[in-house]
């Protein structure tokens, strides 16, 4: 199998993470950013020559490029992805995949005509703690789901309210779109299709036209319940996700880096009940989720029968259906 050739459009923080996570058997051919200095810095992240493209069109015209990774702000995601699929390129588009549900549906229609593969970058599915949690749930060792509880929060910084994520015309929404969409995708990944049963958005602190906190509840169609809170007023970055089964509890905290050491603790109920014995697994600071997500995309490209772990456009549409219903509520 020949090496997969990539181009990266959007070379900020996430685009740079994507470049650093490219599998060793792949090749980065182009980088492009509307700020040329960003692209020039990104080109230095690999130890071989990379072309700093002066236009997006020059990348789209190159049929040797297999996959275009799109890591721009939200309002540019679908316009660029549409051009990429219409010129025959596979795409990894960063979450949430667009500005609204209609965006993603337009992209799905174009993908169907072009016959290419498009995934949406919800990399949290590939964090080791969540991979382990899904394996535990699917083993059926501990019975069915009772409930899930998730909390995900940014620390905030001076000028946060002036950043692009707080501008609805660029982001499409506030914290529900930002970290809340990850929580929705995790719930769907673990337990399948969900129904929104409650939501409340708040402007608790930041003076913006988008929410800085969102509380919402989901009901999996397979049973159980999920209560989620995403926040821009956490003051310290944090991630916590709890899963209670009939005979065990899974407690996940941290995502590495500023979110703390990634840790999973499994509490196993005993026949006599009482305080359960526990086992804890921790993972080092290296984050393999970005690489695993790209490898999953490559596998899907080369094997149409591959069942992807990553988020497809259908999955991203399901997330946006919940987001838009929450905003209407």
Buried (B, 14 or more C-beta within 10 A) or exposed (E): EEEBBBBBBBBBEBBBBBBEBBEEEBBBBBBBBEEBEBBBBBBEBBEEEBBBBEEBEEBBEBEEBBBBBBBBBBBBBBBBBBBBBBBEBBBBBBBBBBBBBEBBBBBBEBBEEBEBBBBBBBBBBBBBBBBBBBEBBEEEEBEEBBBBBBBBBBBBEEEBBEEEBBBBEBBBBBBBBBBBBBBBBBBBBBBEEBEBEEBEBBBEBBEBEBBBBBBBBBBBEEEBBBBBBBBBBBEEBBBBBBBBBEBBBBBBBBBBEEBBEBBBBBBBBEEEEEEEEEEEEEBEEEBBBBBBBBBBBBBBBEEEEBEBBBBBBEBBBBBBBBBBBBBEE
